[in-house]
Amino acid sequence: MSITSPGRKSRATGSTAAQSPAAQPPAVEERHPWIATLRVLLDRPLTSYQLVLGVTTLLLSLGLVMVLSASSVTSLTATNNPYAIFTKQAMWVAIGLPAAWLVSRLPVRVIRAFAWPGLLVSIVLIGLTYVPGLGISVNGNQNWVALGPVTIQPSEVAKLAIVLWSADVYARKDRLLDDWRHLLVPVIPVTLLVALLVVGQQDLGTALVLFAIILGTLWVVGAPLRLFVGAFLAAVGVVAFLASTDRERVERITTFLDPFSDLQGGGWQAAHGFFALASGQFFGVGIGASRQKWGTLPAAHTDFIFAVIGEELGLFGTLVVLSLFGLLAFTGFRIAMRTTEPFVRYAAAGITVWLLAQALINLGMVLGFLPVIGIPLPLVSYGGSALLPTLMSLGMLSAFATTEPGAKNALRARRRHRGRQVGVRVRSGATALGRRRR
């Protein structure tokens, strides 16, 4: 049986292969009208822009609610105020949203201009963590630096800096990327330097995210399969070696497959994460009704907030979180594929790989597929140092979405329309007010 297009003659019979309209099967859109509606929605110029805003809003709102719920007991115990941790997170959101909005309005060339300065600043900040009196150790990790009244984690800034810098380098070398040497130099050595500085802080989880970013970027720029596989195996070897040099890391790796074998030791956190997920069942025990957050689940509002989501919102809530991150990944790669600018393509893909890899590592850690390595869930976990770069990266992603064909004109038309509506409302209100005074 040969497949021929309508109107083309069949080689076997010489007859016309086109069928009569009555004999042709109905199109997919006719059998499933929702598919046609979905295609129309996805083909609109502002679809990517709206998806970025929508997913960010939903994840951020869910994160605020869950931080309030998961941290209330810890806040009450430490400060006698159940809203202390939530207030700090809300403050970072209040700072991050205007920053993200500002970044989303910047031209791409301005965003690109921050690539090299951002990398240098992040390296300097990481270096300051090694300075006595400036570097602060938290839970055994020397990855915080005190700058006056503010304490930040420079490695979170380094994630965004590496994404922008590697995108800028690869965009400049866009016509030379057929040569493997241009794929590796200088991106791989610089990323390894930053990763080693982070490992020196005893923060293997962030180093793992940096490795994932560079591997994803190599895949996006079209690295040959042998080079990509070689880089992947090298990263796995480096991570395995670094993990084996620390007794606590070895203990986490050996207990994550069966945390109940050492319930009172290294398996405590992972096991109680399972208890939280199991007690949630399908629809959860209700917002605020978690039992594991009452001191038995460490880092309930940070690294293990997904376990509290599973306990309070059940399987339904966890699937919503997974769907939102899946939609964010789809949107980011959609922007990368539809743009014609190399820098936007590599930066959008890099941001997507970063957020997706970090989310997968966190979810794998909570679900028992990976050892507990201390990685927050983007937009959901507590932490201003992680939240601010994440919001700024999503602001950049929304700016990149406007580079899609027809997006800028559609966005300008929408803003003009909103401006007219506001003007009409103001004039109507002034007229009504004048009539009342009369």
N, C-alpha and C positions, 0 to 999 in steps of 0.2 A: 504494500500500500504506500503510495507516494503522497507527499504533502506538497501541494502547489498553491500558489496565491490565486485569488479570484481573477478570471480572465486569461490565465496562462494555460496553454494546451498541454494535456497529459502526454508523455512520451509513449505510454503503453497503448492507448486507444486513439490518440489524436483528437479526442473530443475536448470540448471546453470543460475545465475542472470546476468552473463556477457553478454553484448550485442556485436554484431558485430561492427567492426570499422565504418561501414557505418551508423549504427543506432545510434551510440553514438553522443550526441551533441558536437559541437566544444568547445574546452577549452576557458576559458576567454581570455587567452593570444592570441589565434588565432582570436577571434572576435574583440579584442581591442589590437593591437600590442603595443600601447604606455604603457599599463600596464606592459607588459613583459620588456620593456625598463626601466621603472621606477623601477621595482624590481631589475634589474641588477645593476642600479646605486646605489640603497639604500643598496645593499649587498656588495658593495666594502668596503675594510678595512678602507679607508680614507674618507668615505662619511661624517661621523660626523665631522671630523677635517675640511674638506673643507666647510661644512655648517656653522660652527662657524665662520671661517674666512670671508666667503662671507656675511653672515648676518651682522656681526660686521662692515665690510667695508661699506656696503650700508647704514646702519642706521647712522654711524658716518659721512659719506659724506653728507647725507641728513641733518643731524643736523647742520653741519658747514654752509651749504647753507642757511638753515632757520634761524639760529642765526644771520648771516650777514644781512638777509633781515628784520627780526623782530626787530633787535636792532639798525638799522641804525638811526632811528629818535631819539631814546633815547640817543644814543651816540653823535649825532650831537648837541642835546640840552644841554647835560651835559658837553661835552668836546670840542665841535666845531670840532670833528673828527668823521665822520660816521663809521669808522672802529675800534674804540677804544674797544668796547666789543668783537667784532669778533677777534681782535688781541689777547686778553687775552684767549679766548677759543682756538684759534689756538695754543697758547703757551702751554696750558694744554694738548692738543692733542699731541704736539711734545714731551712732557714729558711722557705722558701716553702710547704711542705706544711702545717706547723702553722698558718701564717697563713691559708692557704686553708681549712683545716678550721674555724678560728675564725670566719671570715667566713661560711662555709656554715651555721653555727649561729645567726647573728644574725637577728633579725626584720627584715622588709623596711623598717620605719619607721626602724630604726637605720642600715641601709645608706643609706637616703635622706638621713639627717641629715648624711652626709659629703659630699654633693654640692657645696654651696657652699664649705665649708672646703677640700675637695680641690682645687677649681679655683683658689682663691686661693693655696694652698700651691704648686701646680705653677707658677703664673705667677711667684711670688716666686723659686722655685728656678731657673726659666729665666732670670730677670733676673740671678741671681747668676753665671751663666756669663759675663756681660759685665764682671764686676768683676775687675780685675787682681789676680792672686794667688789667686783662687778658681776662676775659669774655666780649664779645661784644654783644650788643643787636641790632638786625636787624628786623624791622617791628614788634617789640614787643616780639620777640623770643630771649632769651638769650642762643643761641646755637652756637655761634662762639667763637673762641679763637685766640688771636694774639700771634704768635710765631715769634718774630722778625719782618721782613718785610712781612711775609706770614700770612694770615688769613685763617683758615680752619674750617670746620664744623665736629667735632669729631663723631657726630652721624652717618654720612655717612660711616666712617671707622668702626663703631660698627656693621653695617649690615654685612659686610664681615667677621668681627671677630666672630660674633655669628654663622654664617654659618659654618666656619671652626672648631670652638671649639665644637659645638654640633655634627658635623660629627665625630670628633675625639673621643668624649665621647661615642657616640653610636657604633662606630666601635670597641672600646675596650670592650664594653658590648654586643657585637653582639650575644653571646650565652645566655645572661641573659635577653634578651628583652621580653621574655614571661611573666616576672614578671612586673606588672604595676609600682611597686616602682622604678625599674631601668629605666623605661621610663620617669618618672617624675623627679627623683633626679639624678644629680644636675641641669639638663638643665632648667627645668621650673623655679625654684627659681632664678637662675642667670639671665635668660632672663627677668624675671619680674623686677629684680633689675635694669638692664640696661634700661628697658622701663620706669620705674618710674623716673630714673635720667633724661631721655630725656623729659618726661612729665613735670618735674620740670623746664625745659627750655622753657615751653609753646609751645612745638613742638609735638602736638598730631598726626600729620600726620606720622612722622617717627616712633613714638611708634606703630602706627597701622601697619606699614610695619613690624616691629619686631614681633608683634603678628602673622601676616600672615606667617612669616618665620617659627616660631616655630610650628604653626598649620600644615603647609605643611610638616615639618620634621616629626612630629608625624604620619602623614598619610603615609609618605614614609617608616618609620621604622615598620609599621604594627601595630599601636596602635589599641586596641579593639574599636569597634564602640561607645560603651558607654563612653569610656574615651575620644575619639576624640570629640564626641558631647558635653560632659561636658566641655572640654577645650574650645571649640568654644563658648559655651554659657557664660562661665566665661569671656572670652576675650570681648565678646559683652557687657556684663554687666559692665566690668571695663571701656571700652571705653565710654559707655553711661554715666556712673557716672562722668568720667573726663570731658566729654563734657558739662555736666550740671553745672559744677562748675565755668564756665567762661561765662560771659555775651556775649562776642563777638562770642564764639562758638555756644551758644544757638541761637544767631541771624542768624548765617550762616545756622544752621540746619533748622530753621523755614522758611527761605526765599529760600532755594534751590529748593523746590518743585514749587514755583512760584516766581522767581526772579523779574518779572515785577511788582509785588505788592509793591516792595520797590526799584524802579529803581534808585532813587537818593541816596540810602543808601546801605544796605547789599547786594542787588541784582545787583548792578552796574556791577561788574566784570563778573558774570555768564551771565547776559543779553547780554553784549557786546560780550562775547564769542559766544553766539547764533547768534548774528548779523553777526559775521565773518563767521561762518559755513554756514549760510543761503545765504550770498552773493556770496559764492564760487560756488554754484550749482554743476554741474557735473565735469567740467575741470578747474575751478578756474578763477580768474581774472589775473593770471600771476605772475611770480616771481617778487617780489619787489613792486607789485601794491596794496598791502593791504592798506585799509583805516583805519582799526581799530587800527593799530600800531601807528597811529599819535596821541597818547596821550589818547585815549578813552578806550583802553584795558590795564589794569594794568598787569604787569608781562608777556608781550607778548612774550618775548624771553626766559622766564623761565617756570613757571608753565602752562601757557596758549599758549605754542608754537604750540600745536596741533590745536588750533583754527585758528592760522595764516596759518598753513598747509592747513586746510580746505578752507580757504578763497583764498589762492593763487594757490593751486593745485586742489581744488575742491574735490568732492567725490572720484574721482580716486586716488588722493594723499593720502587721509585718508585710503582708502582700502589697498593701498600699505604698509602703516605703520602697519596696523593691520595684514596683511599677513606676514610681516617680523617678527613681534613679535610672531605670531603663529608658524612660522618656527623655530624660536629660541627656543620656548617651546618644540616643537617636538624633536629638536636636543638634548636639555639638558636631557630630559627624556629618549631619545634613548640611550645616553651615560650611564645613570644610570642603565638602564635595561640590557645592553650588557656587562658591566664590571663584573669581578669576585671579585674585591676588595671592602670590605665593606666601607672603608673610601671614596673611589672614588664614590661609589654609593650614599652615603648620602651627600657628598659635592656637587656633580653634581646636584642632585635633589634640594639641598638647594639653590644653586646659581640660578637655574631655577625658583624655587618658588619665590625667592626674586625679581628677575627682572620682572617676569610675574606679581606678585602681585602689584609691584610699578607701572608698566605700566597700569594695569587695574584700579588702584585707580586714576591715573592721567587722563586716558581717561574717566572714569566714572564721574570725577569731571568736566571736560570740557563739556561732553555731557549732564550733568544735572542729572545723576543718583546718584551722591553723593554730599555732601556739599563741598564747596571750603575749602580745608585743607592744601594747599601748598606743593604738592609733585611734583618733576620734572619728566619728561619723560626720562627714561634711554637712554643715548647715543645721545639724540636729544636736550634736554634743555640745556641752558647755565649753567655753574657752574663747576669749577675745582674740588671742594671737592667731588662732586658726580661723576664726570666723571672718575677721577683717580681710585677709588676703583672698579668702574664698568669695566673699561678696564682690570684691574688686575684680576678680577674675570673671565672675558672671556678668558684671557690668561691661567688661571688655567683650564677652561673648555676645551680649546684646548689641554692642557697637558693631561687631563683626557681622551680625545678622543683617544689618542695614546695607552691607555691601552686596547682597544678593540682587539679581536683576529685578529692577522695578521697586525695590524695597524703599529706597530713599524718597522717591517721588510719592509713594503711597503714604509714607510716614509724614511727609510735609503736608500732604493734602489732609490727612487726619488731624494734624495739629492746627491747620488753618480752620478746619471745620469746628474744632473744639473752641478755638478763639472766637469764632463768630457766635457760637452758642452762648459762651460766657458774656460776650458783649450784648446779645439780645436779652439775656437774663438781667444784666445790670441795668440796662435801659428800662426794661419792664418794671424792675423793682423801684427805680427812681420815679417812674411815672406814677406807680401805685402810691408811693410815699407822698408825692406831690398832691395827689387827689385827696388822700386822708387829711393832709394839713389844711386843704381848702375846706 
